[in-house]
């Protein structure tokens, strides 16, 4: 009986440790993505104008990092929660409310990626500012939702 209790505690500790590690990876990817978002958008302290010759390359790099960030959350952390590998009821309740809203932001990000992660973004630069605004709102919402989920994991 003692061995089962110790085994269950060890499994719980291991699951929570893995969730913490996956959360840290997602937050790290998020930070990288936000830095590039600011560069592409030309926000301070970055001063890259939207019409810069480097913008298409920077947008493509941003798209790659953004997709990595989305994948880190979806395929690593969210999948664990959905599949029941995280067994806390309070976490499941929060996830049930939050994950559909995160999915909406994922669609917006993937649409942006599909549009701009190409070799020929020069012709799209006139639309970039508007699309970045829409994407920025979606990413801000996503980050708020993720932070709620992270708090529930803690």
N, C-alpha and C positions, 0 to 999 in steps of 0.2 A: 504494500500500500504506500509506503513512504517513497519507494522508487517511482511510482506513478505520479505522485504529487510533485516530486522533484523534476520528473520528465516533463510534466505539463507546464511547470513554471519555466523550465529551460526553453521549451518550445515557444511560450508566450514572449519571453525575453528576446528570443531570436527573431520572432516575427516583428516585434516592435522595433528592434534594432535595424532590421532590414527596411522597414517603413521609414525610419528616420534617415537612413542612408539614401533611400530613393528620393525622399523629400529634399535632402540637401543637394542632390544632383539636379533635381528640377529647379530649385532656387538658384543654383549656380548658372544653369543654362538660361534662366530668366534674366539674370544680371547681364550676361553677355549679349542677349538679345536686346535688352533695353539700351545698352550703350550704342549698339549699331542703329537702333531705331532713332535715337537722338542724332546721330551723325547724319543719317539719311534725311531726317526732317530738318536738319540745319538748326537744331536748338542749341542754346548755350549750354556748355562752353564750346560746343562745336560750331564751326562757321562754314561748313560746306554748303554752298548754294545749290538749289535743286537743278540748275542748269549746268553744273560742273561736268566736265568731260569724264570725270571719275564716277559720277552718280550711277550710271547703269551697272558698273562693276560692284559698287558699294551696295546697291539695291539687291543684286544677286547674292552677294555675301550675306546680307541681312536675311534674305529669304531662307538660305540654308541654315543659319543659326536659329531662326524662328521655328523652322520645321523640327530641328533637333530639340528645341525647348518643348514644343507641343508633344513630340513623341516621348520625351522623358516623363512628362506628366501622364499622358494617356496610356502608353504601353507598359510603363513600369508601375507607377503608383495607383492610378485609377483602376487599372485592370486587376490589381491585387484586391482592391476594395470590392469591386463588382463580383469577383469570383469567390468572395467569402473568406479570403485568406486573412483579412482583418476582421476579427469576430466581435469587436465592441459594438454593442447596440447603438450607443449614442453616435458613434462614427457612421454607422450604416444609415441612421436617420438623417444626419447632415449630408452625407453623400447622395442619398436619394433625392434631396432637394436641389443640391448644387450641381451634380454632374450633368443633368440635362442642359442647364444654363451654360456650363463650360463647353458643352458640345456645340452650342450656337456660336460661341466665340471661335471655336476650332474651325467651323465652316467659313467664317469670315476670313480668318487667317489663311486657310488653304486656298480660298478664292484669290486673295491677294498674291499668294505664292504662284498659283497657276498663271496669273496674268503677268507677273513681273520677273519670274525666275526663268528668263529667256535671254538669248543673246541679243535680241533686238528691242531693248527697252527704250531706246532713244525716241521712238515714235510715241511712246506712252508718257513721256515726261510731263506733258501738259495735264495729264490726269493724276499724276503722282500725288500732288498736294492734297487733293480731295480724297483719294484712296488712303493716304496715310492718316488723314483725320478720322475716317471711318474705322480703319484698323486700330488706331490709337485708342479710340473709345472702347472697342472690343477688348483690346489687351488690358486696359485699365479695369474693365469689368471682370475679366478673367483673373487678374491678379487679386482683386478683392475676394472673389469666390475661392480661389486657391488658398488665400490666407485664412479664410474661415475653415477650410478643410484641414489645413495645417494645425490650426488651434485645436480642432477636434481630435487630431492625432496625438497631440501633446499630452 
